[in-house]
Amino acid sequence: MYVGRFVVVGPGLGAYRVSSRSFPNRHVTARDDALTVGPTPDAPETDNPYIAYNCVREAGDGLAVVGNGSHVDPIAEKLDLGYPPRDALVSALFALDYEKDDYDTPRIAGVVAEDEAYIGTVRADALLVERVTEPTLVATYEKDDPEPYTLDATDAMAAAREVYEADFEHAVCAAAAEVADGEVEPALYNGPE
């Protein structure tokens, strides 16, 4: 099944996977306070504004944001200003709305704290934000309503690998963040070498 890009969040752990039929030549790189999805050196030129973005950002006081696009940055910025996670998700998703591409691709995101998590999506027909107490998935296609998801990983690297290897089609790369003791530990996985 092809579900496109997806986010899985639960208390203490969040993960994101790029799945793509159209733009598979991408990878995740680490920067100062973010993990960034972008084209590989051999990727064809494109003017598509939706293929490069921060997918994991540390924010606020011991929080991590995961998501599928440019909305990750304003969510993190609102958390840095002291917004509660639910409000940061709602305001950024509402302001940016779904992607105005040929598929009306939903924006998906999650905020992870050590003891709680929030997941959200904005689609052409809805804006949904929920507090979750167990790992929960939302994807851009087919599974665009948040639903429980079995995530066995207990740290960021294991979570990135696990979502990359999930039984959904067209895996490209993955990233994750663990939140523990007020610290955010990011990890990335660009597939087997």
C-alpha positions in Angstrom: 0.0 0.0 0.0 1.3 3.5 -0.8 0.5 6.0 2.0 3.0 8.7 1.0 4.8 10.5 3.7 3.9 9.6 7.3 4.5 10.6 10.9 4.3 8.3 14.0 4.3 10.0 17.4 3.8 8.9 21.0 5.1 10.1 24.3 8.9 10.4 24.2 9.3 9.3 20.6 8.4 10.6 17.1 9.4 9.4 13.6 8.9 10.5 10.0 9.3 8.7 6.7 9.5 10.1 3.2 7.8 7.7 0.8 7.7 8.9 -2.8 6.9 7.8 -6.3 7.7 11.2 -7.9 10.8 12.4 -6.1 12.7 9.4 -4.7 16.2 11.0 -5.0 16.2 12.5 -1.5 17.9 12.0 1.8 18.0 13.4 5.3 20.9 15.4 6.5 21.7 16.7 10.0 22.1 20.5 10.7 22.5 22.4 13.9 19.0 22.1 15.3 17.2 20.2 12.6 17.1 17.2 10.3 16.5 18.3 6.8 15.0 16.4 3.8 16.6 17.4 0.5 17.6 16.2 -2.9 20.6 13.9 -3.3 23.5 15.2 -5.4 22.3 13.0 -8.4 18.7 14.2 -8.2 17.2 15.8 -11.3 16.6 19.6 -11.2 13.1 20.6 -10.0 11.3 23.7 -9.0 8.9 21.8 -6.8 8.7 23.7 -3.4 7.6 20.6 -1.5 10.7 18.4 -1.7 13.1 20.1 0.6 12.3 21.1 4.2 13.2 20.5 7.9 11.5 17.3 9.0 12.6 17.2 12.6 13.3 20.2 14.9 14.1 20.6 18.5 11.9 23.2 20.0 10.7 24.8 23.2 11.8 23.2 26.4 12.6 19.6 25.6 10.2 19.2 22.7 10.6 17.7 19.2 8.6 18.5 16.1 8.3 16.0 13.2 6.5 16.7 9.9 6.4 16.6 6.1 7.1 20.2 5.1 7.8 23.8 5.7 5.2 24.0 8.5 7.7 22.2 10.9 9.6 25.5 11.3 6.6 27.7 12.4 5.4 24.9 14.7 8.9 24.9 16.4 9.0 28.7 16.5 5.6 28.9 18.2 6.8 26.3 20.8 9.9 28.4 21.3 7.6 31.3 22.1 5.8 29.2 24.8 2.7 28.1 22.9 1.3 24.8 24.1 1.9 22.0 21.6 -1.8 21.7 20.5 -1.9 25.5 19.8 1.4 25.5 17.9 0.1 22.7 15.7 -3.3 24.2 15.1 -2.0 27.7 14.3 0.7 26.6 11.9 -1.4 23.9 10.1 -4.3 26.4 9.8 -2.1 29.2 8.5 -0.2 27.1 5.9 -3.1 24.8 4.9 -2.7 21.7 2.8 -0.2 21.7 0.0 -1.5 23.3 -3.2 -0.1 20.6 -5.5 -1.9 18.3 -8.0 -3.0 16.0 -5.2 -4.0 18.5 -2.5 -1.4 16.7 -0.3 -2.2 17.0 3.4 0.4 18.5 5.8 1.1 16.2 8.7 3.0 16.9 11.9 3.6 15.9 15.5 4.9 17.4 18.7 6.7 15.0 21.1 7.4 15.7 24.8 8.7 13.1 27.2 5.3 12.3 28.7 2.9 13.4 26.0 2.5 13.8 22.2 0.2 15.6 19.8 -0.4 14.7 16.2 -2.1 16.8 13.5 -3.0 17.0 9.8 -4.6 19.6 7.6 -6.3 18.2 4.5 -8.6 19.9 1.9 -11.6 18.8 4.0 -10.4 19.0 7.6 -7.9 20.2 10.3 -7.4 17.5 13.0 -5.1 17.8 16.0 -5.2 15.2 18.8 -3.3 14.5 22.0 -2.1 10.9 21.9 -1.0 8.5 24.6 0.3 5.7 22.4 2.1 5.6 19.1 -0.2 7.1 16.4 0.3 7.4 12.7 -1.0 9.9 10.2 -0.1 9.8 6.5 -0.6 12.0 3.5 -2.6 9.3 1.6 -4.9 6.4 2.5 -4.3 6.8 6.3 -4.9 10.5 6.6 -6.9 10.2 9.9 -4.7 9.6 12.9 -4.8 5.9 14.0 -2.9 3.7 16.5 0.3 2.2 15.2 2.6 -0.4 16.7 6.1 1.1 17.1 8.4 -1.3 18.9 11.4 1.1 18.9 12.5 2.7 22.2 15.1 5.2 20.8 15.4 7.6 17.8 17.8 5.5 15.7 15.6 2.3 16.1 12.5 4.4 15.3 14.0 5.9 12.1 14.9 2.4 10.9 11.6 0.9 11.9 9.5 3.4 10.0 11.8 3.2 7.0 11.3 -0.6 7.0 7.5 -0.4 7.6 5.4 -2.3 5.2 4.4 0.6 3.0 5.6 1.2 -0.6 8.4 3.5 -1.9 10.5 4.2 1.2 13.1 6.9 0.5 14.5 8.1 3.9 13.5 8.5 7.6 14.2 10.6 10.7 13.2 10.4 14.3 13.6 12.1 17.7 13.6 10.8 21.2 12.7 13.1 24.1 14.1 12.0 27.5 15.3 13.9 30.6 14.6 17.3 28.9 16.9 16.4 26.0 16.0 15.8 22.3 18.1 13.1 20.5 17.5 13.1 16.7 18.5 10.3 14.3 18.3 9.8 10.6 18.3 6.7 8.3 18.8 7.0 4.6 18.4 3.3 3.9 20.8 0.4 3.6 24.1 1.3 2.1 
